């Protein structure tokens, strides 16, 4: 998967994920682990940065910054 395809997929599905999750520890871990799959297959965090505050927070959690 190319980075551009990964970013496109994440941006299309993020509103659905956000709608069905909350700030519980379980949901934070779910979102972090989901992002791990995309980062593993060549998603660049730069391409999704600034789109949504919760998405940015999830990326920071993935990188251990929160």
FIKE-545344 format. One record per residue: residue number from 1; residue in one letter; y, z, x of N, C-alpha, C in turn. Coordinates in steps of 0.2 Angstrom, whole numbers, plus 5000, padded with zeros to 4 digits. Atoms other than C-alpha are relative to their C-alpha. Example, Ala and Ser with C-alpha at 12.3 -4.5 7.8 and 13.67 -1.06 7.14 Angstrom:
<sites>
SITE; 1; A; 4994; 5000; 5004; 4978; 5039; 5062; 5006; 5000; 5004
SITE; 2; S; 4994; 4999; 4996; 4995; 5036; 5068; 5005; 5003; 4996
</sites>
This chain:
<sites>
SITE; 1; X; 4994; 5000; 5004; 5000; 5000; 5000; 5006; 5000; 5005
SITE; 2; X; 4994; 5000; 4996; 5017; 4996; 5007; 5005; 5005; 4998
SITE; 3; X; 4995; 4995; 5002; 5031; 5008; 5007; 5004; 4998; 4994
SITE; 4; X; 4996; 5002; 5005; 5041; 4998; 4995; 4996; 5000; 4993
SITE; 5; X; 5004; 5000; 5006; 5027; 4997; 4983; 4999; 5008; 4998
SITE; 6; X; 5001; 4993; 5002; 5024; 5016; 4984; 5006; 5003; 4997
SITE; 7; X; 4994; 4997; 5003; 5042; 5020; 4981; 5001; 4998; 4993
SITE; 8; X; 4999; 5002; 5007; 5042; 5009; 4966; 4995; 5003; 4995
SITE; 9; X; 5004; 4997; 5004; 5027; 5017; 4959; 5002; 5007; 4998
SITE; 10; X; 4998; 4993; 5001; 5033; 5035; 4962; 5006; 5000; 4995
SITE; 11; X; 4994; 4999; 5004; 5050; 5031; 4954; 4999; 4998; 4992
SITE; 12; X; 5001; 5002; 5007; 5042; 5023; 4938; 4996; 5006; 4997
SITE; 13; X; 5004; 4995; 5003; 5030; 5038; 4936; 5003; 5007; 5000
SITE; 14; X; 4996; 4994; 4999; 5042; 5052; 4941; 5002; 5003; 4993
SITE; 15; X; 4998; 4997; 5006; 5050; 5054; 4924; 4994; 5003; 4995
SITE; 16; X; 5006; 4998; 5004; 5033; 5056; 4915; 4997; 5007; 5003
SITE; 17; X; 5002; 4994; 4997; 5028; 5069; 4928; 5004; 5006; 4999
SITE; 18; X; 4995; 4995; 5001; 5044; 5078; 4927; 5000; 5003; 4992
SITE; 19; X; 5001; 4998; 5007; 5042; 5078; 4908; 4995; 5005; 4998
SITE; 20; X; 5006; 4996; 5002; 5025; 5086; 4908; 4999; 5006; 5005
SITE; 21; X; 5001; 4994; 4996; 5027; 5099; 4922; 5006; 5004; 5000
SITE; 22; X; 4994; 4995; 5000; 5038; 5114; 4925; 5001; 5003; 5007
SITE; 23; X; 4999; 4997; 4994; 5043; 5126; 4939; 4994; 5005; 5002
SITE; 24; X; 5006; 4996; 4999; 5026; 5135; 4939; 4997; 4998; 5007
SITE; 25; X; 5003; 5001; 4994; 5017; 5137; 4955; 4995; 4995; 5000
SITE; 26; X; 5005; 5006; 5001; 5003; 5126; 4949; 5003; 4994; 5000
SITE; 27; X; 4997; 5007; 5001; 5014; 5112; 4944; 5004; 4998; 5007
SITE; 28; X; 4997; 5002; 4993; 5024; 5113; 4961; 4994; 4998; 5005
SITE; 29; X; 5006; 5002; 4996; 5007; 5112; 4970; 4998; 4993; 4998
SITE; 30; X; 5002; 5006; 5003; 5002; 5098; 4959; 5004; 4994; 5003
SITE; 31; X; 4995; 5005; 4998; 5018; 5088; 4963; 5000; 4999; 5007
SITE; 32; X; 5000; 5000; 4993; 5017; 5092; 4981; 4994; 4996; 5003
SITE; 33; X; 5006; 5004; 4998; 4999; 5086; 4983; 5000; 4993; 4997
SITE; 34; X; 4999; 5007; 5002; 5003; 5070; 4973; 5004; 4996; 5005
SITE; 35; X; 4995; 5004; 4995; 5017; 5066; 4985; 4996; 4999; 5006
SITE; 36; X; 5003; 5001; 4994; 5005; 5069; 4999; 4995; 4994; 5000
SITE; 37; X; 5004; 5006; 5001; 4994; 5055; 4993; 5004; 4994; 5002
SITE; 38; X; 4995; 5006; 4999; 5009; 5043; 4993; 5002; 5000; 5007
SITE; 39; X; 4998; 5000; 4993; 5015; 5049; 5010; 4994; 4998; 5004
SITE; 40; X; 5005; 5003; 4996; 4998; 5046; 5017; 4999; 4993; 5000
SITE; 41; X; 5001; 5008; 5000; 4998; 5028; 5011; 5006; 4997; 5001
SITE; 42; X; 4994; 5004; 4998; 5015; 5024; 5018; 5006; 5000; 4996
SITE; 43; X; 4994; 4999; 5004; 5028; 5030; 5006; 5005; 5003; 5005
SITE; 44; X; 4995; 4997; 4995; 5044; 5034; 5016; 5005; 5004; 4995
SITE; 45; X; 4996; 4995; 5004; 5054; 5049; 5009; 5007; 4997; 4999
SITE; 46; X; 4993; 5003; 5000; 5070; 5040; 5013; 5001; 4996; 4994
SITE; 47; X; 4999; 5005; 5006; 5067; 5027; 4999; 5000; 5003; 4993
SITE; 48; X; 4999; 4997; 5007; 5066; 5040; 4985; 5005; 5006; 5000
SITE; 49; X; 4995; 4995; 4999; 5079; 5052; 4992; 5006; 4999; 4995
SITE; 50; X; 4994; 5001; 5004; 5093; 5056; 4980; 4999; 4997; 4993
SITE; 51; X; 5001; 5002; 5007; 5085; 5049; 4964; 5000; 5005; 4995
SITE; 52; X; 5001; 4995; 5005; 5081; 5065; 4956; 5000; 5007; 5004
SITE; 53; X; 5000; 4994; 4997; 5084; 5083; 4961; 4994; 5003; 5001
SITE; 54; X; 5007; 4997; 5000; 5067; 5089; 4956; 4995; 4996; 5005
SITE; 55; X; 5004; 5005; 4996; 5059; 5074; 4966; 5002; 5002; 5008
SITE; 56; X; 4997; 4998; 4993; 5070; 5079; 4982; 4997; 5007; 5001
SITE; 57; X; 5003; 4994; 4998; 5064; 5097; 4980; 4992; 5000; 5001
SITE; 58; X; 5007; 5001; 4999; 5046; 5092; 4979; 4998; 4997; 5007
SITE; 59; X; 5001; 5002; 4993; 5048; 5082; 4995; 5001; 5005; 5005
SITE; 60; X; 4998; 4994; 4996; 5056; 5097; 5003; 4994; 5005; 5000
SITE; 61; X; 5006; 4995; 5001; 5041; 5108; 4997; 4994; 4997; 5004
SITE; 62; X; 5005; 5003; 4997; 5029; 5095; 5004; 5001; 5001; 5008
SITE; 63; X; 4998; 4999; 4993; 5038; 5096; 5021; 5000; 5007; 5003
SITE; 64; X; 4999; 4993; 4998; 5038; 5115; 5021; 5007; 5002; 5000
SITE; 65; X; 4993; 4998; 4999; 5056; 5116; 5019; 5003; 5005; 4994
SITE; 66; X; 4998; 4995; 5005; 5056; 5127; 5003; 4994; 5005; 4999
</sites>
